[in-house]
């Protein structure tokens, strides 16, 4: 039996506490685009290997440069079924939710 560790994530004081299974997210904010996309590919490969269906990419809000590059990268990625910005309780425009295809 595989045990799933849950990671507590607090977004803001006025938001509800959310929980995501450990290993289902990658934090890219603050990285250079080239490094971030390399880490993202490694993460997506590992997620498919671990039979994950939904993963979360934390890219931050900032000026949107990293978010735009991540979105462009996901658009034609062979492991990605669909993607979109997370809802308010999961990080909003600072996080992208990805459904994987395997």
N, C-alpha and C positions, 0 to 999 in steps of 0.2 A: 504494500500500500504506500502510495506517495503522499507525504504530508506537505501541505502548502503553508508556507509562512506568510502571515499577513503583515503588511507594513502600514503603520498609521501615517496619514498625510494630513496636515492641517494647512489649509490654504490661506485663510484669514480668520480673524477673530469672529467676524460676522457670518462665517460659513459653517455648515455642518461638517463634522469629521467624516472623512471617507476612508475606505480601506481598499487596497489593491493587493493582490497576491504578490509576494516578493518575486523578483525576476521578470515582471511583466512591464517594466518601464526602464527607460534610459534617459539620463539627464545630460543634455548636450549644451545647455546654455552656457555661454562664456567661451565656447570652443571656436576655433577658426573653422570655416566652412569645410575645407578639405578634410581636416581631422574628424569633424563631426559626421560627415557622410561615410567615412571609412568605419568609424565606430558603429554607426547606424547599420551598415551592411553586416558587420559581425553580429550585432544584436539580433537582427532579423533572421539570420541563418540559425543562430542558437535558439531563437523562439520557435522556429519551425521544427527544429530537431527535438525540442522539448514538448512538441504538440500543443503549443499555445495558439489560441484563436484570436484573442484580442490583446494588443499591447499598446503602450502609451509612450509617446515621445515628448519629453519636456524640452522645449527649445527657448522658452521665455518669450516675453512680449517685445521689449526693446523697440527697435525701429523696423522689425519684421524681416531683416535680411536673412537670418538663419531659418526662420519659419518658411519663407518663400523658397529657399534652396531645398529644404527638407521636402516641401510639397512637390517641387519640380522633380526631385529624386524619386519620390514615391509614385508619381504619376504612371510611369511605365515599368515599375519594379515587378519582376516576375513572381515574387512571393506575396504581393499585396493585392488583396481582393477589393478593398475599399478603404477610404480614409477621410477624415474631416476633423475640424476643430472640436475639442472636447466641450461638453456643456459646462455651465457655470460651476457646478459642484465638483468637476474633475479638472479644473484649471483654466477653462475658457480659452481665449486666444493664445495662451502661453503653452498649450499642450495639444498635441494631435493624437487622436485615437485611430488606431490602425487595425483592420480586420485582415487576418492572414489567410492565404490560400495554400493548402498543402494536400 
